[in-house]
Amino acid sequence: MKFEITIVQDEDGVFVAECPSIPGCISQGKTEREAEASIRKSIKECLEVRAEKGMPLTITTRQIEINV
């Protein structure tokens, strides 16, 4: 499976990674590379838990355009 992730650096310098299509699937690392490795593990664990509980594995996400 392929997932889009976001990685942002917070005010403390920590890189926070999130997988928007899996609610609550968030991780972090000292570097972007660490954050990406960590979110990969988190995604696998989140998918396992959601499957065990009979929950949908993902939710629908989409991009929209907003004129500003």
PDB file of N, CA, C, O and CB in Angstrom:
ATOM      1  N   MET A   1       0.843  -1.169   0.000  1.00  0.00           N
ATOM      2  CA  MET A   1       0.000   0.000   0.000  1.00  0.00           C
ATOM      3  C   MET A   1       0.893   1.239   0.000  1.00  0.00           C
ATOM      4  O   MET A   1       1.984   1.228   0.570  1.00  0.00           O
ATOM      5  CB  MET A   1      -0.962  -0.006   1.217  1.00  0.00           C
ATOM      6  N   LYS A   2       0.428   2.285  -0.632  1.00  0.00           N
ATOM      7  CA  LYS A   2       1.145   3.551  -0.646  1.00  0.00           C
ATOM      8  C   LYS A   2       0.333   4.579   0.132  1.00  0.00           C
ATOM      9  O   LYS A   2      -0.893   4.627   0.032  1.00  0.00           O
ATOM     10  CB  LYS A   2       1.409   4.032  -2.102  1.00  0.00           C
ATOM     11  N   PHE A   3       1.041   5.407   0.912  1.00  0.00           N
ATOM     12  CA  PHE A   3       0.394   6.431   1.714  1.00  0.00           C
ATOM     13  C   PHE A   3       1.115   7.752   1.547  1.00  0.00           C
ATOM     14  O   PHE A   3       2.339   7.791   1.421  1.00  0.00           O
ATOM     15  CB  PHE A   3       0.353   6.024   3.190  1.00  0.00           C
ATOM     16  N   GLU A   4       0.354   8.829   1.546  1.00  0.00           N
ATOM     17  CA  GLU A   4       0.954  10.155   1.612  1.00  0.00           C
ATOM     18  C   GLU A   4       1.159  10.484   3.076  1.00  0.00           C
ATOM     19  O   GLU A   4       0.329  10.159   3.925  1.00  0.00           O
ATOM     20  CB  GLU A   4       0.065  11.235   0.902  1.00  0.00           C
ATOM     21  N   ILE A   5       2.284  11.136   3.360  1.00  0.00           N
ATOM     22  CA  ILE A   5       2.556  11.579   4.722  1.00  0.00           C
ATOM     23  C   ILE A   5       2.915  13.060   4.688  1.00  0.00           C
ATOM     24  O   ILE A   5       3.290  13.602   3.649  1.00  0.00           O
ATOM     25  CB  ILE A   5       3.700  10.740   5.372  1.00  0.00           C
ATOM     26  N   THR A   6       2.796  13.688   5.827  1.00  0.00           N
ATOM     27  CA  THR A   6       3.280  15.060   5.975  1.00  0.00           C
ATOM     28  C   THR A   6       4.365  15.038   7.043  1.00  0.00           C
ATOM     29  O   THR A   6       4.296  14.266   8.000  1.00  0.00           O
ATOM     30  CB  THR A   6       2.113  16.059   6.354  1.00  0.00           C
ATOM     31  N   ILE A   7       5.362  15.889   6.868  1.00  0.00           N
ATOM     32  CA  ILE A   7       6.412  16.047   7.869  1.00  0.00           C
ATOM     33  C   ILE A   7       6.623  17.539   8.073  1.00  0.00           C
ATOM     34  O   ILE A   7       6.904  18.274   7.126  1.00  0.00           O
ATOM     35  CB  ILE A   7       7.746  15.332   7.433  1.00  0.00           C
ATOM     36  N   VAL A   8       6.484  17.976   9.320  1.00  0.00           N
ATOM     37  CA  VAL A   8       6.711  19.386   9.658  1.00  0.00           C
ATOM     38  C   VAL A   8       7.616  19.449  10.885  1.00  0.00           C
ATOM     39  O   VAL A   8       7.597  18.562  11.738  1.00  0.00           O
ATOM     40  CB  VAL A   8       5.355  20.136   9.921  1.00  0.00           C
ATOM     41  N   GLN A   9       8.394  20.498  10.952  1.00  0.00           N
ATOM     42  CA  GLN A   9       9.252  20.697  12.110  1.00  0.00           C
ATOM     43  C   GLN A   9       8.512  21.580  13.110  1.00  0.00           C
ATOM     44  O   GLN A   9       8.048  22.668  12.766  1.00  0.00           O
ATOM     45  CB  GLN A   9      10.620  21.332  11.700  1.00  0.00           C
ATOM     46  N   ASP A  10       8.404  21.103  14.355  1.00  0.00           N
ATOM     47  CA  ASP A  10       7.673  21.885  15.354  1.00  0.00           C
ATOM     48  C   ASP A  10       8.567  22.944  15.993  1.00  0.00           C
ATOM     49  O   ASP A  10       9.740  23.074  15.643  1.00  0.00           O
ATOM     50  CB  ASP A  10       7.099  20.963  16.434  1.00  0.00           C
ATOM     51  N   GLU A  11       8.008  23.688  16.921  1.00  0.00           N
ATOM     52  CA  GLU A  11       8.729  24.807  17.536  1.00  0.00           C
ATOM     53  C   GLU A  11       9.937  24.366  18.369  1.00  0.00           C
ATOM     54  O   GLU A  11      10.807  25.181  18.674  1.00  0.00           O
ATOM     55  CB  GLU A  11       7.785  25.598  18.409  1.00  0.00           C
ATOM     56  N   ASP A  12       9.995  23.091  18.735  1.00  0.00           N
ATOM     57  CA  ASP A  12      11.126  22.566  19.497  1.00  0.00           C
ATOM     58  C   ASP A  12      12.189  21.933  18.599  1.00  0.00           C
ATOM     59  O   ASP A  12      13.200  21.428  19.086  1.00  0.00           O
ATOM     60  CB  ASP A  12      10.637  21.546  20.507  1.00  0.00           C
ATOM     61  N   GLY A  13      11.953  21.963  17.284  1.00  0.00           N
ATOM     62  CA  GLY A  13      12.908  21.400  16.343  1.00  0.00           C
ATOM     63  C   GLY A  13      12.679  19.941  16.008  1.00  0.00           C
ATOM     64  O   GLY A  13      13.423  19.366  15.213  1.00  0.00           O
ATOM     65  N   VAL A  14      11.666  19.332  16.597  1.00  0.00           N
ATOM     66  CA  VAL A  14      11.343  17.934  16.331  1.00  0.00           C
ATOM     67  C   VAL A  14      10.548  17.840  15.032  1.00  0.00           C
ATOM     68  O   VAL A  14       9.695  18.685  14.760  1.00  0.00           O
ATOM     69  CB  VAL A  14      10.547  17.312  17.512  1.00  0.00           C
ATOM     70  N   PHE A  15      10.827  16.817  14.234  1.00  0.00           N
ATOM     71  CA  PHE A  15      10.078  16.603  13.005  1.00  0.00           C
ATOM     72  C   PHE A  15       8.896  15.684  13.298  1.00  0.00           C
ATOM     73  O   PHE A  15       9.074  14.566  13.781  1.00  0.00           O
ATOM     74  CB  PHE A  15      10.987  16.004  11.893  1.00  0.00           C
ATOM     75  N   VAL A  16       7.699  16.160  13.005  1.00  0.00           N
ATOM     76  CA  VAL A  16       6.468  15.428  13.270  1.00  0.00           C
ATOM     77  C   VAL A  16       5.912  14.926  11.941  1.00  0.00           C
ATOM     78  O   VAL A  16       5.693  15.700  11.010  1.00  0.00           O
ATOM     79  CB  VAL A  16       5.426  16.322  14.017  1.00  0.00           C
ATOM     80  N   ALA A  17       5.688  13.610  11.873  1.00  0.00           N
ATOM     81  CA  ALA A  17       5.161  12.981  10.666  1.00  0.00           C
ATOM     82  C   ALA A  17       3.744  12.498  10.934  1.00  0.00           C
ATOM     83  O   ALA A  17       3.432  12.014  12.022  1.00  0.00           O
ATOM     84  CB  ALA A  17       6.066  11.807  10.205  1.00  0.00           C
ATOM     85  N   GLU A  18       2.896  12.637   9.928  1.00  0.00           N
ATOM     86  CA  GLU A  18       1.497  12.221  10.062  1.00  0.00           C
ATOM     87  C   GLU A  18       1.040  11.571   8.771  1.00  0.00           C
ATOM     88  O   GLU A  18       1.468  11.951   7.681  1.00  0.00           O
ATOM     89  CB  GLU A  18       0.585  13.424  10.417  1.00  0.00           C
ATOM     90  N   CYS A  19       0.163  10.585   8.906  1.00  0.00           N
ATOM     91  CA  CYS A  19      -0.461   9.941   7.754  1.00  0.00           C
ATOM     92  C   CYS A  19      -1.938  10.339   7.766  1.00  0.00           C
ATOM     93  O   CYS A  19      -2.729   9.755   8.507  1.00  0.00           O
ATOM     94  CB  CYS A  19      -0.280   8.365   7.790  1.00  0.00           C
ATOM     95  N   PRO A  20      -2.317  11.335   6.946  1.00  0.00           N
ATOM     96  CA  PRO A  20      -3.693  11.855   7.001  1.00  0.00           C
ATOM     97  C   PRO A  20      -4.788  10.833   6.724  1.00  0.00           C
ATOM     98  O   PRO A  20      -5.916  11.006   7.187  1.00  0.00           O
ATOM     99  CB  PRO A  20      -3.831  12.961   6.029  1.00  0.00           C
ATOM    100  N   SER A  21      -4.484   9.779   5.985  1.00  0.00           N
ATOM    101  CA  SER A  21      -5.540   8.816   5.661  1.00  0.00           C
ATOM    102  C   SER A  21      -5.776   7.786   6.766  1.00  0.00           C
ATOM    103  O   SER A  21      -6.665   6.941   6.649  1.00  0.00           O
ATOM    104  CB  SER A  21      -5.198   8.103   4.378  1.00  0.00           C
ATOM    105  N   ILE A  22      -4.972   7.854   7.852  1.00  0.00           N
ATOM    106  CA  ILE A  22      -5.185   6.980   9.001  1.00  0.00           C
ATOM    107  C   ILE A  22      -5.312   7.878  10.237  1.00  0.00           C
ATOM    108  O   ILE A  22      -4.304   8.361  10.753  1.00  0.00           O
ATOM    109  CB  ILE A  22      -4.005   5.929   9.162  1.00  0.00           C
ATOM    110  N   PRO A  23      -6.524   8.104  10.710  1.00  0.00           N
ATOM    111  CA  PRO A  23      -6.722   9.001  11.850  1.00  0.00           C
ATOM    112  C   PRO A  23      -5.864   8.611  13.050  1.00  0.00           C
ATOM    113  O   PRO A  23      -5.832   7.450  13.458  1.00  0.00           O
ATOM    114  CB  PRO A  23      -8.184   9.013  12.252  1.00  0.00           C
ATOM    115  N   GLY A  24      -5.171   9.603  13.607  1.00  0.00           N
ATOM    116  CA  GLY A  24      -4.366   9.379  14.795  1.00  0.00           C
ATOM    117  C   GLY A  24      -2.995   8.791  14.541  1.00  0.00           C
ATOM    118  O   GLY A  24      -2.252   8.540  15.490  1.00  0.00           O
ATOM    119  N   CYS A  25      -2.637   8.563  13.290  1.00  0.00           N
ATOM    120  CA  CYS A  25      -1.343   7.959  12.966  1.00  0.00           C
ATOM    121  C   CYS A  25      -0.300   9.071  12.841  1.00  0.00           C
ATOM    122  O   CYS A  25      -0.133   9.684  11.787  1.00  0.00           O
ATOM    123  CB  CYS A  25      -1.425   7.118  11.644  1.00  0.00           C
ATOM    124  N   ILE A  26       0.390   9.306  13.951  1.00  0.00           N
ATOM    125  CA  ILE A  26       1.363  10.397  14.049  1.00  0.00           C
ATOM    126  C   ILE A  26       2.622   9.847  14.697  1.00  0.00           C
ATOM    127  O   ILE A  26       2.552   8.983  15.571  1.00  0.00           O
ATOM    128  CB  ILE A  26       0.792  11.610  14.865  1.00  0.00           C
ATOM    129  N   SER A  27       3.769  10.348  14.269  1.00  0.00           N
ATOM    130  CA  SER A  27       5.031   9.943  14.849  1.00  0.00           C
ATOM    131  C   SER A  27       6.002  11.108  14.781  1.00  0.00           C
ATOM    132  O   SER A  27       5.636  12.194  14.332  1.00  0.00           O
ATOM    133  CB  SER A  27       5.600   8.705  14.130  1.00  0.00           C
ATOM    134  N   GLN A  28       7.241  10.894  15.224  1.00  0.00           N
ATOM    135  CA  GLN A  28       8.200  11.994  15.216  1.00  0.00           C
ATOM    136  C   GLN A  28       9.620  11.461  15.151  1.00  0.00           C
ATOM    137  O   GLN A  28       9.859  10.263  15.302  1.00  0.00           O
ATOM    138  CB  GLN A  28       8.021  12.878  16.454  1.00  0.00           C
ATOM    139  N   GLY A  29      10.555  12.369  14.925  1.00  0.00           N
ATOM    140  CA  GLY A  29      11.969  12.027  14.914  1.00  0.00           C
ATOM    141  C   GLY A  29      12.811  13.281  15.028  1.00  0.00           C
ATOM    142  O   GLY A  29      12.317  14.395  14.854  1.00  0.00           O
ATOM    143  N   LYS A  30      14.097  13.088  15.324  1.00  0.00           N
ATOM    144  CA  LYS A  30      15.011  14.222  15.442  1.00  0.00           C
ATOM    145  C   LYS A  30      15.354  14.807  14.078  1.00  0.00           C
ATOM    146  O   LYS A  30      15.708  15.980  13.968  1.00  0.00           O
ATOM    147  CB  LYS A  30      16.285  13.799  16.161  1.00  0.00           C
ATOM    148  N   THR A  31      15.244  13.970  13.031  1.00  0.00           N
ATOM    149  CA  THR A  31      15.495  14.409  11.660  1.00  0.00           C
ATOM    150  C   THR A  31      14.310  13.998  10.797  1.00  0.00           C
ATOM    151  O   THR A  31      13.472  13.202  11.221  1.00  0.00           O
ATOM    152  CB  THR A  31      16.828  13.808  11.104  1.00  0.00           C
ATOM    153  N   GLU A  32      14.243  14.546   9.581  1.00  0.00           N
ATOM    154  CA  GLU A  32      13.168  14.134   8.667  1.00  0.00           C
ATOM    155  C   GLU A  32      13.262  12.640   8.379  1.00  0.00           C
ATOM    156  O   GLU A  32      12.245  11.950   8.317  1.00  0.00           O
ATOM    157  CB  GLU A  32      13.233  14.938   7.345  1.00  0.00           C
ATOM    158  N   ARG A  33      14.469  12.151   8.207  1.00  0.00           N
ATOM    159  CA  ARG A  33      14.667  10.725   7.915  1.00  0.00           C
ATOM    160  C   ARG A  33      14.164   9.851   9.068  1.00  0.00           C
ATOM    161  O   ARG A  33      13.508   8.835   8.843  1.00  0.00           O
ATOM    162  CB  ARG A  33      16.159  10.434   7.644  1.00  0.00           C
ATOM    163  N   GLU A  34      14.478  10.257  10.310  1.00  0.00           N
ATOM    164  CA  GLU A  34      13.981   9.514  11.475  1.00  0.00           C
ATOM    165  C   GLU A  34      12.463   9.564  11.552  1.00  0.00           C
ATOM    166  O   GLU A  34      11.819   8.561  11.861  1.00  0.00           O
ATOM    167  CB  GLU A  34      14.586  10.073  12.766  1.00  0.00           C
ATOM    168  N   ALA A  35      11.897  10.719  11.273  1.00  0.00           N
ATOM    169  CA  ALA A  35      10.437  10.863  11.314  1.00  0.00           C
ATOM    170  C   ALA A  35       9.786   9.967  10.269  1.00  0.00           C
ATOM    171  O   ALA A  35       8.756   9.347  10.534  1.00  0.00           O
ATOM    172  CB  ALA A  35      10.026  12.333  11.086  1.00  0.00           C
ATOM    173  N   GLU A  36      10.386   9.898   9.079  1.00  0.00           N
ATOM    174  CA  GLU A  36       9.827   9.035   8.031  1.00  0.00           C
ATOM    175  C   GLU A  36       9.922   7.563   8.423  1.00  0.00           C
ATOM    176  O   GLU A  36       8.965   6.812   8.233  1.00  0.00           O
ATOM    177  CB  GLU A  36      10.554   9.272   6.697  1.00  0.00           C
ATOM    178  N   ALA A  37      11.059   7.143   8.964  1.00  0.00           N
ATOM    179  CA  ALA A  37      11.200   5.753   9.403  1.00  0.00           C
ATOM    180  C   ALA A  37      10.198   5.432  10.506  1.00  0.00           C
ATOM    181  O   ALA A  37       9.615   4.348  10.534  1.00  0.00           O
ATOM    182  CB  ALA A  37      12.633   5.483   9.894  1.00  0.00           C
ATOM    183  N   SER A  38      10.007   6.377  11.404  1.00  0.00           N
ATOM    184  CA  SER A  38       9.088   6.179  12.522  1.00  0.00           C
ATOM    185  C   SER A  38       7.639   6.098  12.060  1.00  0.00           C
ATOM    186  O   SER A  38       6.869   5.283  12.569  1.00  0.00           O
ATOM    187  CB  SER A  38       9.244   7.302  13.531  1.00  0.00           C
ATOM    188  N   ILE A  39       7.260   6.940  11.096  1.00  0.00           N
ATOM    189  CA  ILE A  39       5.867   6.906  10.624  1.00  0.00           C
ATOM    190  C   ILE A  39       5.601   5.622   9.844  1.00  0.00           C
ATOM    191  O   ILE A  39       4.477   5.119   9.849  1.00  0.00           O
ATOM    192  CB  ILE A  39       5.556   8.141   9.739  1.00  0.00           C
ATOM    193  N   ARG A  40       6.613   5.089   9.178  1.00  0.00           N
ATOM    194  CA  ARG A  40       6.440   3.795   8.494  1.00  0.00           C
ATOM    195  C   ARG A  40       6.029   2.718   9.495  1.00  0.00           C
ATOM    196  O   ARG A  40       5.103   1.947   9.242  1.00  0.00           O
ATOM    197  CB  ARG A  40       7.748   3.377   7.764  1.00  0.00           C
ATOM    198  N   LYS A  41       6.724   2.669  10.637  1.00  0.00           N
ATOM    199  CA  LYS A  41       6.388   1.701  11.684  1.00  0.00           C
ATOM    200  C   LYS A  41       4.992   1.978  12.242  1.00  0.00           C
ATOM    201  O   LYS A  41       4.205   1.057  12.461  1.00  0.00           O
ATOM    202  CB  LYS A  41       7.435   1.743  12.818  1.00  0.00           C
ATOM    203  N   SER A  42       4.700   3.251  12.467  1.00  0.00           N
ATOM    204  CA  SER A  42       3.391   3.624  13.016  1.00  0.00           C
ATOM    205  C   SER A  42       2.258   3.234  12.077  1.00  0.00           C
ATOM    206  O   SER A  42       1.211   2.763  12.523  1.00  0.00           O
ATOM    207  CB  SER A  42       3.341   5.126  13.290  1.00  0.00           C
ATOM    208  N   ILE A  43       2.465   3.430  10.775  1.00  0.00           N
ATOM    209  CA  ILE A  43       1.435   3.064   9.803  1.00  0.00           C
ATOM    210  C   ILE A  43       1.142   1.571   9.892  1.00  0.00           C
ATOM    211  O   ILE A  43      -0.021   1.168   9.935  1.00  0.00           O
ATOM    212  CB  ILE A  43       1.872   3.443   8.368  1.00  0.00           C
ATOM    213  N   LYS A  44       2.184   0.752   9.921  1.00  0.00           N
ATOM    214  CA  LYS A  44       1.990  -0.698  10.020  1.00  0.00           C
ATOM    215  C   LYS A  44       1.221  -1.064  11.280  1.00  0.00           C
ATOM    216  O   LYS A  44       0.294  -1.873  11.240  1.00  0.00           O
ATOM    217  CB  LYS A  44       3.339  -1.423  10.004  1.00  0.00           C
ATOM    218  N   GLU A  45       1.617  -0.453  12.414  1.00  0.00           N
ATOM    219  CA  GLU A  45       0.947  -0.754  13.679  1.00  0.00           C
ATOM    220  C   GLU A  45      -0.508  -0.278  13.671  1.00  0.00           C
ATOM    221  O   GLU A  45      -1.394  -0.988  14.147  1.00  0.00           O
ATOM    222  CB  GLU A  45       1.703  -0.106  14.844  1.00  0.00           C
ATOM    223  N   CYS A  46      -0.755   0.902  13.140  1.00  0.00           N
ATOM    224  CA  CYS A  46      -2.128   1.422  13.070  1.00  0.00           C
ATOM    225  C   CYS A  46      -3.005   0.523  12.204  1.00  0.00           C
ATOM    226  O   CYS A  46      -4.151   0.241  12.554  1.00  0.00           O
ATOM    227  CB  CYS A  46      -2.134   2.859  12.512  1.00  0.00           C
ATOM    228  N   LEU A  47      -2.463   0.077  11.079  1.00  0.00           N
ATOM    229  CA  LEU A  47      -3.232  -0.806  10.200  1.00  0.00           C
ATOM    230  C   LEU A  47      -3.560  -2.120  10.892  1.00  0.00           C
ATOM    231  O   LEU A  47      -4.671  -2.630  10.753  1.00  0.00           O
ATOM    232  CB  LEU A  47      -2.464  -1.076   8.905  1.00  0.00           C
ATOM    233  N   GLU A  48      -2.607  -2.674  11.637  1.00  0.00           N
ATOM    234  CA  GLU A  48      -2.848  -3.918  12.366  1.00  0.00           C
ATOM    235  C   GLU A  48      -3.959  -3.746  13.395  1.00  0.00           C
ATOM    236  O   GLU A  48      -4.853  -4.586  13.489  1.00  0.00           O
ATOM    237  CB  GLU A  48      -1.566  -4.390  13.054  1.00  0.00           C
ATOM    238  N   VAL A  49      -3.909  -2.671  14.160  1.00  0.00           N
ATOM    239  CA  VAL A  49      -4.924  -2.420  15.194  1.00  0.00           C
ATOM    240  C   VAL A  49      -6.288  -2.210  14.559  1.00  0.00           C
ATOM    241  O   VAL A  49      -7.286  -2.758  15.026  1.00  0.00           O
ATOM    242  CB  VAL A  49      -4.544  -1.194  16.050  1.00  0.00           C
ATOM    243  N   ARG A  50      -6.333  -1.413  13.489  1.00  0.00           N
ATOM    244  CA  ARG A  50      -7.621  -1.153  12.834  1.00  0.00           C
ATOM    245  C   ARG A  50      -8.203  -2.448  12.278  1.00  0.00           C
ATOM    246  O   ARG A  50      -9.413  -2.663  12.360  1.00  0.00           O
ATOM    247  CB  ARG A  50      -7.459  -0.110  11.702  1.00  0.00           C
ATOM    248  N   ALA A  51      -7.358  -3.319  11.712  1.00  0.00           N
ATOM    249  CA  ALA A  51      -7.828  -4.603  11.176  1.00  0.00           C
ATOM    250  C   ALA A  51      -8.355  -5.489  12.302  1.00  0.00           C
ATOM    251  O   ALA A  51      -9.405  -6.115  12.157  1.00  0.00           O
ATOM    252  CB  ALA A  51      -6.690  -5.328  10.414  1.00  0.00           C
ATOM    253  N   GLU A  52      -7.634  -5.546  13.425  1.00  0.00           N
ATOM    254  CA  GLU A  52      -8.072  -6.364  14.567  1.00  0.00           C
ATOM    255  C   GLU A  52      -9.421  -5.916  15.107  1.00  0.00           C
ATOM    256  O   GLU A  52     -10.224  -6.736  15.552  1.00  0.00           O
ATOM    257  CB  GLU A  52      -7.036  -6.309  15.681  1.00  0.00           C
ATOM    258  N   LYS A  53      -9.668  -4.607  15.065  1.00  0.00           N
ATOM    259  CA  LYS A  53     -10.916  -4.066  15.601  1.00  0.00           C
ATOM    260  C   LYS A  53     -12.029  -4.021  14.565  1.00  0.00           C
ATOM    261  O   LYS A  53     -13.141  -3.588  14.867  1.00  0.00           O
ATOM    262  CB  LYS A  53     -10.682  -2.682  16.147  1.00  0.00           C
ATOM    263  N   GLY A  54     -11.735  -4.468  13.338  1.00  0.00           N
ATOM    264  CA  GLY A  54     -12.749  -4.472  12.287  1.00  0.00           C
ATOM    265  C   GLY A  54     -13.062  -3.088  11.752  1.00  0.00           C
ATOM    266  O   GLY A  54     -14.124  -2.865  11.170  1.00  0.00           O
ATOM    267  N   MET A  55     -12.137  -2.159  11.948  1.00  0.00           N
ATOM    268  CA  MET A  55     -12.333  -0.787  11.466  1.00  0.00           C
ATOM    269  C   MET A  55     -11.827  -0.684  10.029  1.00  0.00           C
ATOM    270  O   MET A  55     -10.961  -1.459   9.623  1.00  0.00           O
ATOM    271  CB  MET A  55     -11.596   0.243  12.385  1.00  0.00           C
ATOM    272  N   PRO A  56     -12.357   0.262   9.260  1.00  0.00           N
ATOM    273  CA  PRO A  56     -11.785   0.486   7.933  1.00  0.00           C
ATOM    274  C   PRO A  56     -10.305   0.842   8.092  1.00  0.00           C
ATOM    275  O   PRO A  56      -9.935   1.556   9.024  1.00  0.00           O
ATOM    276  CB  PRO A  56     -12.557   1.620   7.168  1.00  0.00           C
ATOM    277  N   LEU A  57      -9.467   0.350   7.193  1.00  0.00           N
ATOM    278  CA  LEU A  57      -8.039   0.600   7.315  1.00  0.00           C
ATOM    279  C   LEU A  57      -7.684   2.068   7.130  1.00  0.00           C
ATOM    280  O   LEU A  57      -6.786   2.587   7.793  1.00  0.00           O
ATOM    281  CB  LEU A  57      -7.288  -0.230   6.314  1.00  0.00           C
ATOM    282  N   THR A  58      -8.391   2.727   6.232  1.00  0.00           N
ATOM    283  CA  THR A  58      -8.098   4.131   5.949  1.00  0.00           C
ATOM    284  C   THR A  58      -9.392   4.915   5.806  1.00  0.00           C
ATOM    285  O   THR A  58     -10.479   4.344   5.720  1.00  0.00           O
ATOM    286  CB  THR A  58      -7.244   4.267   4.672  1.00  0.00           C
ATOM    287  N   ILE A  59      -9.252   6.224   5.783  1.00  0.00           N
ATOM    288  CA  ILE A  59     -10.378   7.083   5.450  1.00  0.00           C
ATOM    289  C   ILE A  59     -10.060   7.765   4.126  1.00  0.00           C
ATOM    290  O   ILE A  59      -8.903   7.796   3.707  1.00  0.00           O
ATOM    291  CB  ILE A  59     -10.660   8.132   6.584  1.00  0.00           C
ATOM    292  N   THR A  60     -11.051   8.298   3.483  1.00  0.00           N
ATOM    293  CA  THR A  60     -10.843   8.961   2.211  1.00  0.00           C
ATOM    294  C   THR A  60     -10.282  10.361   2.432  1.00  0.00           C
ATOM    295  O   THR A  60     -10.794  11.129   3.246  1.00  0.00           O
ATOM    296  CB  THR A  60     -12.149   9.023   1.417  1.00  0.00           C
ATOM    297  N   THR A  61      -9.238  10.675   1.702  1.00  0.00           N
ATOM    298  CA  THR A  61      -8.700  12.023   1.705  1.00  0.00           C
ATOM    299  C   THR A  61      -8.674  12.484   0.260  1.00  0.00           C
ATOM    300  O   THR A  61      -8.587  11.669  -0.659  1.00  0.00           O
ATOM    301  CB  THR A  61      -7.274  12.087   2.363  1.00  0.00           C
ATOM    302  N   ARG A  62      -8.747  13.769   0.066  1.00  0.00           N
ATOM    303  CA  ARG A  62      -8.643  14.312  -1.293  1.00  0.00           C
ATOM    304  C   ARG A  62      -8.063  15.707  -1.217  1.00  0.00           C
ATOM    305  O   ARG A  62      -8.098  16.357  -0.172  1.00  0.00           O
ATOM    306  CB  ARG A  62     -10.026  14.329  -2.008  1.00  0.00           C
ATOM    307  N   GLN A  63      -7.540  16.147  -2.316  1.00  0.00           N
ATOM    308  CA  GLN A  63      -7.029  17.504  -2.418  1.00  0.00           C
ATOM    309  C   GLN A  63      -8.105  18.366  -3.059  1.00  0.00           C
ATOM    310  O   GLN A  63      -8.791  17.948  -3.991  1.00  0.00           O
ATOM    311  CB  GLN A  63      -5.701  17.555  -3.237  1.00  0.00           C
ATOM    312  N   ILE A  64      -8.234  19.573  -2.539  1.00  0.00           N
ATOM    313  CA  ILE A  64      -9.137  20.534  -3.149  1.00  0.00           C
ATOM    314  C   ILE A  64      -8.366  21.825  -3.378  1.00  0.00           C
ATOM    315  O   ILE A  64      -7.348  22.079  -2.735  1.00  0.00           O
ATOM    316  CB  ILE A  64     -10.398  20.778  -2.260  1.00  0.00           C
ATOM    317  N   GLU A  65      -8.854  22.616  -4.283  1.00  0.00           N
ATOM    318  CA  GLU A  65      -8.201  23.882  -4.591  1.00  0.00           C
ATOM    319  C   GLU A  65      -9.034  25.028  -4.022  1.00  0.00           C
ATOM    320  O   GLU A  65     -10.252  25.074  -4.190  1.00  0.00           O
ATOM    321  CB  GLU A  65      -8.007  24.049  -6.125  1.00  0.00           C
ATOM    322  N   ILE A  66      -8.364  25.933  -3.357  1.00  0.00           N
ATOM    323  CA  ILE A  66      -9.010  27.093  -2.762  1.00  0.00           C
ATOM    324  C   ILE A  66      -8.339  28.337  -3.340  1.00  0.00           C
ATOM    325  O   ILE A  66      -7.116  28.460  -3.274  1.00  0.00           O
ATOM    326  CB  ILE A  66      -8.919  27.064  -1.191  1.00  0.00           C
ATOM    327  N   ASN A  67      -9.101  29.242  -3.892  1.00  0.00           N
ATOM    328  CA  ASN A  67      -8.554  30.501  -4.385  1.00  0.00           C
ATOM    329  C   ASN A  67      -8.375  31.462  -3.228  1.00  0.00           C
ATOM    330  O   ASN A  67      -9.317  31.724  -2.479  1.00  0.00           O
ATOM    331  CB  ASN A  67      -9.464  31.118  -5.467  1.00  0.00           C
ATOM    332  N   VAL A  68      -7.180  31.982  -3.082  1.00  0.00           N
ATOM    333  CA  VAL A  68      -6.879  32.908  -1.996  1.00  0.00           C
ATOM    334  C   VAL A  68      -6.416  34.219  -2.594  1.00  0.00           C
ATOM    335  O   VAL A  68      -6.105  35.157  -1.860  1.00  0.00           O
ATOM    336  CB  VAL A  68      -5.805  32.328  -1.035  1.00  0.00           C
TER     337      VAL A  68
END
